[in-house]
Amino acid sequence: RSRGPDAPPTPPPPLNSSAGEKGLRAENERLFQEFVAFCSRHTKDDPEFISYLSGCHQRTSPEYLASVEFHNVLSRCLTQVQGRSGKIYVCINEFCTAFRAHSQRRRAVTPGPANTQDAPAALASQTPSEPAKPCVGSKQQIRYLENLLRVYANEIRQLQEQELDFEELDSQLSAYLQESLLMGRLMHVFKRLCQLRDCSSLTGRVIEQRISYCGTRYPEVNLCIEELINQPEAFPDFADILKVVQEASDRHSLGLPKDQMEAMAADAFRDVNAQLQEQRRLDLVYNFGSHPTDQYQTNTDPAMGGVELAQHLQCNQALDVQRLEEVITQFAQLQVKSEEEQQGGRPPR
């Protein structure tokens, strides 16, 4: 039965016996399924949210799932979403942050949430029952950096609440640029804090996950392309892919003809850019917004209520695919022409 927004959290069962721990685990599981069922009804347009939440839940340590701390998070979030459905995405993000902090794959303390503004809270979420690595830095250094993170997070929050007009777009003192600068400082302090606490600085974001590639029948070429696309801030163009294919062919003596390498590079260019775009799209979906956008709901998308706008967007998408094919063909032809001119002893025009 759904509880009202003002209903107090359900008290957890006593943990004075193994039966009490099993009862708390079962109660937490029931509340989590109730939360998932409620969110599923209000996020039908974004099913990836629920699948991602369920995946994080499965990778969480059993000790945390049977803890009083998890029960308190469940009760609070369930009460919030039932009383105010606009808080669903905020609560899902809170759950994912807690799950990543207590993942079975990590024995260290919390490395940080997907949203960098919640880093101070995530770093403070370690429970006494969790085994922690010995800190490299002193307690005074760690306390100072944690306080500095809170200061930066509060300043970023205030800047996000300010209005930005057209006159400020060209100003070096605009709230947007100040927010970006503070976010960079926050991330620098956060990474330094992770070093002092001897824990990973990975946040669990989709964009940090490695992309695998096996689009060709040559493992040597696949490995070289995979190394290229997993470099920081990588988004290679056709020339980069073709260069990697040619180098792999020469290094491993594959003896690939020029036409085959160009066709292979064109296919790889389409595949890897589609994977990179999907990775960045999912990263944006899972980490979208800030506290001023808590009231955002997907059913307010104008394209969902306007047939003409939806058709126009679909036409733009088809046009984008067509132009991408034209660009690939154009660069392939220029590459062939340039090589022919160099082999003929004529300088390329």
C-alpha positions as CSV (number, residue, x, y, z in Angstrom):
1,R,0.0,0.0,0.0
2,S,1.4,3.4,-1.0
3,R,2.2,5.8,1.8
4,G,1.4,9.4,1.9
5,P,4.1,12.1,1.6
6,D,4.0,12.9,5.3
7,A,4.0,9.3,6.5
8,P,7.0,8.4,8.7
9,P,9.5,5.9,7.3
10,T,8.9,2.2,8.1
11,P,11.1,1.3,11.1
12,P,13.5,-1.5,10.3
13,P,13.4,-4.8,12.0
14,P,15.8,-5.4,14.9
15,L,19.1,-6.8,14.0
16,N,19.8,-8.7,17.3
17,S,19.7,-12.1,15.4
18,S,20.2,-13.7,12.0
19,A,16.4,-13.8,11.7
20,G,16.3,-10.0,12.1
21,E,18.9,-9.5,9.4
22,K,17.0,-11.8,7.0
23,G,13.8,-9.9,7.8
24,L,15.5,-6.5,7.1
25,R,16.9,-7.9,3.8
26,A,13.4,-9.1,2.8
27,E,11.9,-5.7,3.8
28,N,14.5,-3.8,1.8
29,E,13.9,-6.0,-1.2
30,R,10.1,-5.4,-1.0
31,L,10.5,-1.6,-0.7
32,F,13.0,-1.5,-3.6
33,Q,10.6,-3.5,-5.8
34,E,7.8,-1.1,-4.8
35,F,10.1,1.9,-5.7
36,V,10.9,0.3,-9.1
37,A,7.3,-0.5,-9.9
38,F,6.3,3.1,-9.0
39,C,9.1,4.6,-11.2
40,S,8.3,2.3,-14.1
41,R,4.8,3.6,-14.3
42,H,6.1,7.2,-14.5
43,T,9.1,6.7,-16.8
44,K,7.6,4.6,-19.6
45,D,9.3,6.8,-22.1
46,D,12.7,6.2,-20.7
47,P,13.0,2.5,-19.9
48,E,16.8,2.7,-19.8
49,F,16.6,4.4,-16.4
50,I,15.0,1.4,-14.8
51,S,17.3,-1.1,-16.5
52,Y,20.4,0.9,-15.4
53,L,19.0,1.1,-11.8
54,S,18.4,-2.6,-11.7
55,G,21.9,-3.3,-13.0
56,C,23.5,-1.2,-10.3
57,H,21.3,-3.0,-7.7
58,Q,22.5,-6.4,-8.8
59,R,26.2,-5.3,-8.5
60,T,25.7,-4.0,-4.9
61,S,27.2,-5.9,-2.0
62,P,24.6,-8.1,-0.1
63,E,25.8,-6.5,3.2
64,Y,24.6,-3.1,2.1
65,L,21.3,-4.4,0.8
66,A,20.6,-5.8,4.2
67,S,21.7,-2.7,6.1
68,V,19.7,-0.2,8.1
69,E,21.4,2.6,6.0
70,F,19.9,1.2,2.8
71,H,16.5,0.8,4.5
72,N,16.6,4.5,5.5
73,V,17.5,5.6,1.9
74,L,14.6,3.4,0.6
75,S,12.0,4.8,2.9
76,R,13.0,8.4,2.3
77,C,13.1,8.1,-1.5
78,L,9.9,6.1,-1.7
79,T,8.1,8.7,0.4
80,Q,9.5,11.5,-1.8
81,V,8.4,10.0,-5.1
82,Q,5.0,8.9,-3.9
83,G,4.3,12.4,-2.7
84,R,6.0,14.2,-5.5
85,S,6.6,12.3,-8.8
86,G,8.8,15.1,-10.1
87,K,11.5,13.8,-7.8
88,I,11.8,10.4,-9.5
89,Y,15.0,11.1,-11.4
90,V,16.6,12.7,-8.4
91,C,15.9,9.6,-6.3
92,I,17.1,7.3,-9.1
93,N,20.3,9.2,-9.2
94,E,20.6,8.9,-5.4
95,F,20.1,5.2,-5.5
96,C,22.6,4.7,-8.3
97,T,25.2,6.7,-6.4
98,A,24.6,4.6,-3.3
99,F,24.8,1.4,-5.3
100,R,28.1,2.4,-6.9
101,A,29.5,3.3,-3.6
102,H,28.8,-0.2,-2.2
103,S,29.6,-2.2,-5.4
104,Q,31.0,-5.6,-5.0
105,R,33.7,-4.8,-7.5
106,R,35.2,-2.1,-5.3
107,R,36.7,-2.7,-1.9
108,A,37.8,0.9,-1.5
109,V,35.8,3.8,-0.2
110,T,33.4,5.7,-2.4
111,P,35.1,7.1,-5.5
112,G,32.3,9.5,-6.3
113,P,28.9,9.8,-8.0
114,A,27.9,10.4,-11.6
115,N,27.0,14.0,-10.8
116,T,30.2,15.7,-9.5
117,Q,28.1,18.1,-7.4
118,D,27.3,15.1,-5.1
119,A,30.9,14.2,-4.6
120,P,31.1,15.5,-1.0
121,A,28.1,13.5,0.0
122,A,29.3,10.3,-1.7
123,L,32.7,10.5,0.0
124,A,31.1,10.8,3.3
125,S,28.8,7.8,2.8
126,Q,31.3,5.1,4.0
127,T,29.9,3.1,6.9
128,P,32.1,1.8,9.8
129,S,31.4,-1.8,8.7
130,E,33.1,-1.4,5.4
131,P,36.8,-2.3,5.1
132,A,38.7,0.9,4.1
133,K,42.1,1.3,2.6
134,P,44.6,3.2,4.7
135,C,44.7,6.8,3.9
136,V,47.8,8.2,2.2
137,G,47.2,11.7,3.4
138,S,46.7,13.1,6.8
139,K,43.3,13.6,8.4
140,Q,43.8,17.3,8.3
141,Q,44.5,17.3,4.6
142,I,41.5,15.1,3.9
143,R,39.2,17.2,6.0
144,Y,40.4,20.4,4.3
145,L,39.7,19.0,0.8
146,E,36.3,17.7,1.8
147,N,35.3,21.1,3.1
148,L,36.7,22.7,-0.1
149,L,34.5,20.4,-2.1
150,R,31.4,21.5,-0.2
151,V,32.3,25.1,-0.7
152,Y,32.7,24.6,-4.5
153,A,29.5,22.6,-4.6
154,N,27.5,25.4,-2.9
155,E,28.9,28.0,-5.2
156,I,28.1,26.0,-8.2
157,R,24.6,25.5,-6.9
158,Q,24.1,29.3,-6.5
159,L,25.5,30.0,-10.0
160,Q,23.1,27.5,-11.5
161,E,20.2,29.4,-10.0
162,Q,21.1,32.7,-11.6
163,E,19.5,33.9,-14.8
164,L,21.7,34.1,-17.9
165,D,20.7,36.8,-20.5
166,F,22.1,37.4,-24.0
167,E,24.4,40.2,-22.9
168,E,26.3,37.9,-20.5
169,L,27.1,35.4,-23.3
170,D,30.1,37.4,-24.4
171,S,31.2,38.3,-20.9
172,Q,34.1,36.5,-19.2
173,L,32.4,36.9,-15.9
174,S,29.1,35.2,-16.9
175,A,27.6,32.7,-14.5
176,Y,28.0,29.9,-17.0
177,L,31.8,30.4,-17.4
178,Q,32.2,30.8,-13.6
179,E,30.3,27.5,-13.1
180,S,32.5,25.8,-15.7
181,L,35.7,27.1,-14.0
182,L,34.5,26.0,-10.5
183,M,33.5,22.6,-11.9
184,G,37.0,22.1,-13.1
185,R,38.5,23.1,-9.8
186,L,36.0,20.8,-8.0
187,M,37.1,17.9,-10.2
188,H,40.8,18.7,-9.5
189,V,40.2,18.7,-5.8
190,F,38.1,15.5,-6.0
191,K,40.9,13.6,-7.8
192,R,43.5,14.9,-5.3
193,L,41.2,13.7,-2.5
194,C,40.9,10.3,-4.0
195,Q,44.7,10.1,-4.1
196,L,45.0,11.0,-0.5
197,R,42.3,8.4,0.5
198,D,43.9,5.8,-1.8
199,C,40.7,5.1,-3.8
200,S,39.7,5.2,-7.4
201,S,38.6,8.5,-9.0
202,L,36.3,6.7,-11.5
203,T,32.7,7.7,-11.0
204,G,31.0,4.9,-12.8
205,R,29.8,7.0,-15.7
206,V,29.0,5.5,-19.0
207,I,31.6,7.6,-20.7
208,E,34.3,6.1,-18.6
209,Q,33.6,2.5,-19.7
210,R,35.8,0.9,-22.3
211,I,34.4,0.4,-25.8
212,S,35.2,-2.9,-27.5
213,Y,35.4,-3.2,-31.3
214,C,35.4,-6.4,-33.4
215,G,34.0,-5.1,-36.7
216,T,36.7,-6.6,-38.9
217,R,37.9,-10.2,-39.3
218,Y,41.4,-9.1,-38.4
219,P,42.0,-9.1,-34.6
220,E,45.2,-6.9,-35.1
221,V,43.2,-4.2,-36.8
222,N,40.3,-4.5,-34.3
223,L,42.8,-4.0,-31.4
224,C,44.4,-0.9,-33.0
225,I,41.0,0.7,-33.6
226,E,39.9,-0.1,-30.1
227,E,43.0,1.5,-28.6
228,L,42.3,4.6,-30.7
229,I,38.6,5.1,-29.7
230,N,39.3,4.5,-26.0
231,Q,41.8,7.4,-25.7
232,P,40.6,10.4,-23.6
233,E,38.3,12.7,-25.5
234,A,38.6,10.5,-28.6
235,F,36.3,11.1,-31.6
236,P,38.3,10.0,-34.6
237,D,37.5,11.1,-38.2
238,F,37.8,8.9,-41.3
239,A,41.5,9.8,-41.9
240,D,42.4,8.7,-38.4
241,I,40.7,5.3,-38.8
242,L,42.3,4.8,-42.2
243,K,45.7,5.6,-40.8
244,V,45.3,3.1,-38.0
245,V,44.2,0.4,-40.5
246,Q,47.2,1.1,-42.7
247,E,49.6,1.0,-39.8
248,A,48.1,-2.2,-38.5
249,S,48.4,-3.8,-41.9
250,D,52.1,-2.8,-42.2
251,R,53.0,-3.7,-38.6
252,H,51.5,-7.2,-38.7
253,S,52.3,-7.8,-42.4
254,L,48.6,-8.4,-43.3
255,G,49.1,-7.5,-46.9
256,L,45.8,-5.7,-47.3
257,P,45.2,-4.0,-50.6
258,K,44.4,-0.3,-50.7
259,D,40.8,-0.7,-51.7
260,Q,40.1,-3.2,-49.0
261,M,41.7,-1.0,-46.3
262,E,39.6,2.0,-47.5
263,A,36.4,0.0,-47.4
264,M,37.4,-1.4,-44.0
265,A,38.1,2.1,-42.6
266,A,34.8,3.4,-43.9
267,D,32.8,0.6,-42.2
268,A,34.8,1.0,-39.0
269,F,34.3,4.8,-39.1
270,R,30.5,4.3,-39.1
271,D,30.6,1.7,-36.4
272,V,32.9,3.4,-33.9
273,N,31.2,6.8,-34.3
274,A,27.8,5.2,-33.7
275,Q,29.2,3.6,-30.5
276,L,30.8,6.8,-29.3
277,Q,27.6,8.8,-30.0
278,E,25.5,6.2,-28.1
279,Q,27.9,6.2,-25.2
280,R,27.7,10.0,-24.9
281,R,24.0,10.0,-25.3
282,L,23.6,7.5,-22.4
283,D,26.0,9.5,-20.3
284,L,23.9,12.6,-20.9
285,V,20.7,10.7,-20.1
286,Y,22.0,9.3,-16.8
287,N,23.7,12.6,-15.7
288,F,21.3,15.1,-17.1
289,G,20.4,18.3,-15.3
290,S,21.0,19.8,-11.9
291,H,18.9,20.8,-9.0
292,P,17.1,23.6,-10.9
293,T,15.9,20.9,-13.4
294,D,14.4,18.6,-10.7
295,Q,10.9,19.4,-12.0
296,Y,11.7,18.3,-15.6
297,Q,9.5,15.6,-16.9
298,T,10.0,13.7,-20.2
299,N,6.3,14.0,-21.1
300,T,6.8,17.8,-21.6
301,D,8.8,17.2,-24.8
302,P,7.1,19.2,-27.5
303,A,7.8,16.5,-30.1
304,M,5.6,14.0,-28.2
305,G,2.6,16.2,-28.7
306,G,3.2,17.6,-32.1
307,V,3.0,15.3,-35.1
308,E,4.5,17.9,-37.5
309,L,7.5,18.6,-35.2
310,A,8.1,14.9,-34.8
311,Q,8.1,14.3,-38.5
312,H,10.5,17.3,-39.0
313,L,12.9,15.8,-36.5
314,Q,12.8,12.4,-38.2
315,C,13.5,14.0,-41.6
316,N,16.5,15.8,-40.0
317,Q,17.8,12.5,-38.7
318,A,17.5,10.8,-42.1
319,L,19.3,13.8,-43.7
320,D,22.0,13.5,-41.1
321,V,22.7,9.9,-42.1
322,Q,22.7,10.8,-45.8
323,R,25.2,13.6,-45.3
324,L,27.4,11.4,-43.2
325,E,27.6,8.9,-46.1
326,E,28.4,11.7,-48.5
327,V,31.2,13.0,-46.3
328,I,32.7,9.5,-46.0
329,T,32.6,9.0,-49.7
330,Q,34.1,12.5,-50.3
331,F,37.1,11.9,-48.0
332,A,37.7,8.4,-49.4
333,Q,37.9,9.9,-53.0
334,L,40.2,12.7,-51.9
335,Q,42.4,10.2,-50.2
336,V,42.6,8.0,-53.3
337,K,43.3,11.1,-55.5
338,S,46.0,12.4,-53.3
339,E,47.8,9.1,-53.2
340,E,47.6,8.7,-57.0
341,E,49.0,12.2,-57.5
342,Q,51.9,11.5,-55.1
343,Q,52.7,8.2,-56.8
344,G,52.6,9.9,-60.2
345,G,55.1,12.5,-59.1
346,R,52.7,15.4,-59.3
347,P,52.1,17.6,-56.3
348,P,48.5,17.4,-55.1
349,R,46.3,20.3,-56.2
